[in-house]
Amino acid sequence: MKQDYLLPEETTAQYKARGYISLEEICPPDEVARIRQILMRMFENKVGYEEGAQYDFASRDDPNKPQTFPSLHDPSHYAPELLKTAFHRRALAIARQLLGPDAALYGEHALLKPARVGPETPWHQDEAFRSPDFEYRELSVWLPLQPVGEINGCMQFIPGSNRYDVLKHRSPGNDKSLHPLECCDEFPRASAVPVPLPAGGCTVHDMRTLHYTGPNTSDSPRLAYILIFNVPPVYKPGLRKFDWLEGRRTDSQVRKREWHRRGGIAIEVMRRLPRARLTSGRWVAWAAIRAVSKVWHRAR
Ligand SMILES: O=C(O)CCC(=O)C(=O)O
């Protein structure tokens, strides 16, 4: 791939030292408008809800109540044009620069904090959501689709936390049917750095970097689109335990399982095929172990 977006050395050094960087422009204004329109329409139409891809990130799913924090995984499964963008191309170039040439897209996430009611996203490390049986290298490129500041939930980071181990996490209120995880360990909260950005700027953070976004207290919705990149994780079973993941079962996971049983599994496999890295032995091993472990855990 032609490297059309290269970070200066000073920026990559900053990423290694602090665990995050911010860029003022990664997505051109016309794309920001297009991506925003596509995602807003998907939220209005509850795209992916029955399949468990769309859910309330902060509360239990209740089809009879308005969602407080609508969230959608892998929106390009429903609108492939989302990945035919300069944003995707540039984000991939950044991921390859920071993680190495094997880096590829792992997933996407869209998060909408409605005006005045959108709640906080608790402090967490992304790795706390992953299986403890693998060793990872992963980063997220977080794109705000309107200007963001503390008033509407910009990203905040703890500099240097990328060098921590995975800290203890829990489900909010220990309710394992909820999506978020919150870090319940000691860390220097007072050193948090908010990162305001214009629409079309981005932050890039490592999967160990502690991050948070505040509630949206503004009069407009706050929409963010996140691309997550990784190199194929390495299987290292039995070395760690993430007890906060044990017994966790969200409403969207239940819907997804039911959809899979009704035949959705074949659709899911077809949708994921374009992202399969079949020439990488490490990727094939990771995908196979993950699939077997999901089937095993469901059967129990
Ligand atoms: O947008 C948010 O509120 C949180 C995003 C986040 O936690 C992430 O991108 O890892």
The ligand as an SDF file (V2000), in Angstrom:
LIG
                    3D

 10  9  0  0  0  0  0  0  0  0999 V2000
  -16.5770    7.4390   22.7260 O   0  0  0  0  0  0  0  0  0  0  0  0
  -16.5980    7.0590   23.8880 C   0  0  0  0  0  0  0  0  0  0  0  0
  -17.3920    7.4750   24.6990 O   0  0  0  0  0  0  0  0  0  0  0  0
  -15.6110    6.0180   24.3660 C   0  0  0  0  0  0  0  0  0  0  0  0
  -14.7490    5.4210   23.3120 C   0  0  0  0  0  0  0  0  0  0  0  0
  -13.8450    4.3510   23.8040 C   0  0  0  0  0  0  0  0  0  0  0  0
  -13.8710    3.9460   24.9510 O   0  0  0  0  0  0  0  0  0  0  0  0
  -12.8930    3.7490   22.8740 C   0  0  0  0  0  0  0  0  0  0  0  0
  -12.8250    4.1480   21.7130 O   0  0  0  0  0  0  0  0  0  0  0  0
  -12.1490    2.8340   23.2840 O   0  0  0  0  0  0  0  0  0  0  0  0
  1  2  2  0
  2  3  1  0
  2  4  1  0
  4  5  1  0
  5  6  1  0
  6  7  2  0
  6  8  1  0
  8  9  2  0
  8 10  1  0
M  END
$$$$
